[in-house]
Amino acid sequence: MTHPDPKDVFLNVPFDRAYEPLFVTLVGMLTFLGRRPHCVLEVRESGEGRLPRIFELMRSCGTSIHDMSRVGRPVRFNMPFELGLAYSLKLVEAASYHVLVLDAKPFRMDRYLSDYKGRDLFIHHARMSGVVSCVLDSFEGDPAIAVSAYRDGIAELRLSVDDLKRDLQVDSLFRPAAYKALVQSAIEVAHDRNFIAA
């Protein structure tokens, strides 16, 4: 097994309109901290099934983030399933693979996924500011950069989303081309604000 890249982060998150601002914040914050976000939107269907390629993408990343805030009703089985895949990687590569679980409410996962009970979750309360805090609690950033600077960067990135959608003529970021453009916009904001080196 190849060792995962500690800078690469796999995202397993809800793909719905209400989650878009949180998604933008998550992608932006990871990028601002020098990480490279990846998700299933990069895995195109080629007739062989996507699951093996999702697993390979997940395995190439040093961390995977799983937002379980939509687990419940309606049930979304793919999200806990991907968490299970990630946890199997953690069991094999304990020292070099990290699994982070986000949720909107504390203790809810104890009911929905009792086998995962006893582990610390990162609670964002379904707010962008909560996602910023969760990412900063999980990844080391430059201590010289104020949290307010990151928040301003997220605000700038969010403003670019409407233009991005208009240019691509899409109504959702959860499409391969839109996701790629979002990541590129986040990189540009990070360079412009000196969060990461050009």
SEMI-960735 format. One line per 8 residues: number of its first residue (from 0); their letters; for each residue z, x, y of N, C-alpha, C. Coordinates in steps of 0.1 Angstrom, whole numbers, plus 5000, padded with zeros to 4 digits. Layout:
residues N
NUM> A> Z:X:Y:Z:X:Y:Z:X:Y  ...
//
This chain:
residues 198
0> MTHPDPKD> 5000:5008:4988:5000:5000:5000:5000:5009:5012  4991:5006:5022:4991:5014:5034:5003:5010:5043  5008:5019:5050:5019:5016:5059:5015:5008:5071  5022:4998:5074:5019:4989:5086:5021:4997:5099  5013:4993:5109:5013:5000:5122:5024:4993:5130  5034:5001:5135:5046:4995:5142:5042:4988:5155  5030:4991:5160:5026:4985:5173:5019:4972:5171  5014:4969:5159:5007:4957:5156:5017:4946:5152
8> VFLNVPFD> 5015:4934:5157:5024:4922:5155:5016:4910:5151  5019:4905:5139:5012:4893:5134:5020:4881:5139  5012:4871:5144:5018:4859:5150:5015:4847:5141  5025:4840:5137:5024:4827:5129:5031:4817:5138  5023:4809:5145:5028:4800:5155:5020:4787:5155  5026:4776:5161:5019:4763:5161:5007:4764:5169  4996:4758:5165:4984:4757:5172:4982:4743:5178  4990:4740:5188:4988:4727:5195:4990:4729:5210
16> RAYEPLFV> 4985:4719:5217:4984:4720:5231:4998:4722:5238  5008:4716:5233:5021:4717:5239:5026:4732:5237  5022:4739:5227:5027:4752:5225:5019:4763:5233  5008:4759:5238:4999:4769:5245:5007:4777:5256  5015:4772:5264:5022:4780:5274:5031:4790:5267  5037:4786:5256:5046:4796:5249:5038:4807:5242  5026:4803:5237:5017:4812:5231:5012:4823:5241  5008:4818:5253:5004:4827:5264:5015:4837:5267
24> TLVGMLTF> 5027:4832:5268:5039:4840:5271:5042:4850:5260  5041:4846:5247:5043:4855:5236:5032:4866:5235  5020:4862:5237:5009:4872:5237:5011:4882:5248  5014:4876:5260:5015:4884:5272:5027:4894:5271  5038:4889:5267:5050:4898:5266:5048:4909:5256  5043:4906:5244:5040:4916:5234:5031:4927:5240  5020:4922:5246:5011:4932:5252:5017:4940:5263  5025:4934:5272:5032:4941:5282:5042:4952:5277
32> LGRRPHCV> 5047:4950:5265:5056:4959:5259:5049:4970:5250  5035:4970:5251:5028:4980:5244:5025:4976:5229  5026:4964:5226:5023:4959:5212:5009:4953:5212  5004:4951:5200:4991:4945:5198:4992:4933:5190  4991:4921:5196:4993:4908:5189:4980:4905:5180  4983:4900:5168:4972:4896:5159:4976:4882:5154  4966:4874:5150:4969:4862:5144:4957:4857:5135  4958:4846:5128:4948:4841:5119:4935:4838:5126
40> LEVRESGE> 4935:4836:5139:4923:4834:5146:4913:4845:5145  4918:4857:5142:4909:4868:5140:4903:4869:5126  4907:4860:5117:4902:4860:5103:4892:4849:5102  4880:4853:5101:4869:4843:5100:4867:4839:5086  4863:4827:5083:4860:4822:5070:4846:4827:5066  4845:4833:5054:4833:4838:5049:4829:4833:5035  4836:4822:5031:4833:4816:5019:4841:4821:5007  4850:4831:5010:4858:4836:4999:4873:4831:5001
48> GRLPRIFE> 4875:4823:5010:4889:4819:5013:4896:4829:5023  4904:4824:5032:4910:4832:5042:4923:4838:5038  4930:4833:5028:4943:4837:5024:4944:4852:5022  4936:4858:5013:4937:4873:5011:4935:4881:5024  4926:4876:5033:4924:4884:5045:4935:4881:5055  4942:4870:5055:4954:4867:5063:4965:4877:5058  4966:4878:5045:4977:4887:5039:4974:4901:5043  4961:4905:5043:4958:4919:5046:4961:4922:5061
56> LMRSCGTS> 4958:4912:5070:4961:4914:5084:4976:4914:5086  4983:4906:5080:4998:4906:5081:5003:4919:5076  4998:4924:5065:5003:4936:5059:5000:4948:5068  4989:4948:5076:4986:4959:5084:4995:4960:5097  5003:4949:5099:5011:4949:5111:5026:4953:5107  5032:4960:5117:5046:4964:5114:5056:4953:5116  5052:4943:5123:5061:4932:5125:5054:4919:5124  5060:4908:5119:5054:4895:5120:5064:4886:5127
64> IHDMSRVG> 5059:4877:5135:5067:4868:5143:5063:4854:5138  5073:4846:5134:5070:4832:5129:5078:4822:5137  5071:4814:5144:5078:4804:5152:5078:4791:5144  5090:4787:5140:5092:4776:5131:5096:4763:5139  5093:4763:5152:5097:4752:5160:5090:4739:5157  5079:4739:5149:5072:4727:5145:5074:4724:5131  5082:4731:5124:5085:4727:5110:5094:4715:5110  5092:4706:5102:5099:4693:5102:5089:4682:5101
72> RPVRFNMP> 5089:4673:5111:5080:4662:5110:5070:4662:5122  5057:4662:5120:5051:4662:5107:5052:4676:5101  5053:4676:5088:5055:4688:5080:5042:4697:5082  5044:4710:5084:5034:4720:5085:5037:4731:5074  5031:4729:5063:5035:4738:5052:5030:4752:5053  5019:4754:5060:5013:4767:5062:5022:4777:5069  5030:4772:5078:5039:4780:5086:5050:4786:5078  5058:4778:5070:5068:4785:5061:5062:4793:5050
80> FELGLAYS> 5050:4789:5046:5043:4796:5035:5040:4810:5040  5035:4811:5053:5032:4825:5058:5045:4833:5061  5055:4826:5064:5068:4833:5065:5072:4838:5052  5070:4831:5041:5073:4836:5028:5065:4848:5024  5052:4848:5028:5043:4860:5025:5049:4872:5033  5053:4870:5045:5058:4881:5053:5071:4886:5047  5080:4877:5043:5092:4881:5037:5090:4889:5024  5080:4886:5017:5077:4894:5005:5073:4908:5009
88> LKLVEAAS> 5066:4909:5020:5062:4923:5025:5075:4930:5029  5084:4923:5035:5097:4929:5039:5105:4934:5027  5104:4927:5016:5111:4931:5004:5105:4944:4998  5092:4945:5000:5085:4957:4994:5086:4969:5004  5085:4967:5017:5085:4977:5027:5097:4975:5037  5109:4975:5032:5121:4972:5040:5122:4980:5052  5119:4993:5051:5121:5002:5063:5110:5001:5073  5098:4997:5069:5087:4997:5079:5081:4984:5082
96> YHVLVLDA> 5087:4973:5077:5082:4959:5080:5093:4951:5085  5090:4944:5096:5100:4936:5103:5096:4921:5104  5104:4912:5101:5101:4898:5102:5111:4891:5112  5105:4885:5123:5113:4878:5133:5110:4863:5132  5120:4855:5133:5118:4841:5132:5123:4835:5145  5114:4827:5152:5117:4820:5164:5119:4805:5161  5127:4798:5169:5128:4784:5168:5132:4778:5181  5130:4765:5183:5133:4759:5196:5148:4755:5196
104> KPFRMDRY> 5154:4753:5184:5168:4748:5183:5176:4756:5173  5188:4759:5177:5196:4767:5167:5200:4759:5155  5202:4766:5144:5207:4760:5131:5197:4750:5124  5186:4747:5130:5177:4737:5124:5171:4743:5111  5168:4755:5111:5162:4761:5099:5171:4761:5087  5184:4760:5089:5194:4759:5078:5191:4747:5070  5186:4736:5076:5183:4724:5069:5169:4725:5062  5159:4730:5069:5145:4730:5065:5142:4742:5055
112> LSDYKGRD> 5149:4753:5057:5145:4764:5048:5159:4771:5045  5166:4765:5036:5180:4770:5033:5180:4784:5027  5169:4788:5020:5169:4801:5014:5169:4812:5025  5166:4809:5037:5166:4818:5048:5179:4818:5056  5188:4810:5052:5201:4808:5059:5208:4821:5059  5215:4823:5070:5223:4835:5072:5217:4846:5080  5204:4844:5083:5197:4854:5091:5196:4850:5106  5196:4860:5114:5196:4857:5129:5182:4852:5133
120> LFIHHARM> 5181:4841:5140:5169:4836:5145:5169:4838:5160  5157:4838:5166:5156:4839:5181:5153:4825:5186  5161:4820:5194:5160:4806:5199:5154:4806:5213  5142:4800:5215:5136:4799:5228:5137:4786:5235  5143:4776:5229:5146:4763:5235:5133:4757:5241  5121:4760:5235:5108:4755:5239:5105:4758:5253  5110:4769:5258:5107:4773:5272:5101:4787:5273  5092:4788:5283:5086:4802:5284:5096:4812:5287
128> SGVVSCVL> 5106:4809:5295:5117:4819:5298:5124:4823:5286  5126:4813:5277:5132:4816:5264:5124:4825:5255  5111:4824:5255:5102:4833:5248:5103:4847:5254  5103:4848:5267:5105:4861:5274:5117:4868:5268  5128:4860:5268:5141:4866:5264:5140:4870:5249  5134:4862:5241:5133:4865:5226:5126:4878:5224  5115:4879:5231:5106:4892:5229:5114:4904:5234  5121:4903:5246:5129:4914:5251:5140:4917:5242
136> DSFEGDPA> 5146:4907:5235:5157:4910:5226:5152:4917:5213  5139:4915:5210:5133:4920:5198:5126:4933:5199  5121:4936:5210:5113:4948:5212:5118:4956:5224  5118:4969:5223:5122:4978:5233:5112:4979:5244  5115:4977:5256:5106:4979:5267:5111:4990:5276  5103:4992:5287:5107:5003:5297:5118:4998:5305  5130:5005:5305:5142:5000:5312:5139:5000:5327  5129:5007:5332:5126:5008:5346:5119:4995:5351
144> IAVSAYRD> 5114:4987:5342:5107:4975:5346:5116:4963:5346  5117:4957:5357:5126:4945:5358:5120:4933:5350  5129:4925:5345:5125:4913:5338:5116:4904:5347  5120:4904:5360:5112:4896:5370:5098:4900:5371  5095:4913:5369:5082:4919:5369:5074:4913:5357  5080:4913:5345:5074:4907:5334:5071:4892:5336  5080:4885:5342:5078:4871:5344:5066:4869:5354  5065:4877:5364:5054:4876:5374:5041:4879:5366
152> GIAELRLS> 5041:4889:5357:5029:4891:5349:5025:4880:5341  5035:4873:5335:5032:4861:5327:5026:4850:5336  5031:4848:5348:5026:4838:5357:5011:4841:5360  5008:4854:5363:4994:4858:5365:4985:4855:5353  4990:4858:5342:4982:4856:5329:4980:4841:5328  4990:4833:5330:4988:4818:5329:4978:4813:5338  4977:4819:5350:4967:4814:5360:4953:4818:5355  4951:4828:5347:4938:4832:5342:4933:4823:5331
160> VDDLKRDL> 4942:4816:5325:4939:4808:5313:4929:4797:5316  4931:4790:5327:4921:4780:5331:4907:4785:5333  4906:4797:5340:4893:4803:5342:4887:4807:5328  4895:4812:5320:4891:4817:5306:4885:4805:5299  4892:4794:5299:4887:4782:5291:4875:4777:5298  4874:4777:5311:4862:4772:5318:4850:4781:5314  4852:4794:5314:4841:4803:5311:4836:4801:5297  4845:4799:5288:4841:4797:5274:4837:4782:5270
168> QVDSLFRP> 4840:4773:5280:4838:4759:5278:4845:4754:5265  4858:4757:5265:4867:4752:5254:4879:4746:5261  4886:4737:5253:4898:4731:5258:4910:4736:5252  4909:4746:5243:4921:4752:5236:4920:4767:5235  4931:4773:5236:4932:4788:5233:4931:4791:5219  4933:4781:5210:4934:4784:5196:4920:4784:5189  4911:4792:5195:4898:4794:5190:4896:4809:5190  4888:4815:5181:4887:4829:5180:4883:4836:5193
176> AAYKALVQ> 4872:4831:5200:4868:4837:5212:4878:4836:5223  4885:4824:5224:4895:4822:5235:4907:4831:5232  4911:4833:5220:4922:4842:5217:4919:4856:5220  4907:4860:5217:4903:4874:5220:4903:4876:5235  4898:4866:5243:4898:4867:5257:4912:4867:5263  4921:4859:5257:4935:4859:5262:4941:4873:5260  4939:4879:5248:4945:4892:5246:4939:4902:5256  4926:4902:5259:4920:4911:5268:4925:4909:5282
184> SAIEVAHD> 4928:4896:5286:4934:4893:5299:4948:4899:5300  4955:4897:5289:4969:4903:5289:4969:4918:5291  4959:4925:5284:4958:4939:5286:4955:4943:5300  4946:4935:5306:4942:4938:5320:4954:4936:5330  4962:4926:5328:4974:4924:5336:4984:4935:5334  4985:4939:5321:4995:4950:5318:4991:4963:5325  4978:4966:5325:4973:4978:5332:4975:4977:5347  4971:4965:5352:4971:4964:5367:4986:4965:5372
192> RNFIAA> 4995:4960:5364:5009:4961:5368:5017:4973:5363  5009:4982:5357:5015:4994:5351:5026:4992:5341  5024:4982:5333:5033:4980:5322:5030:4989:5310  5016:4991:5309:5011:5001:5299:5001:5010:5306  4999:5022:5300:4990:5031:5306:4976:5026:5304  4967:5029:5314:4953:5025:5313:4946:5034:5302
//
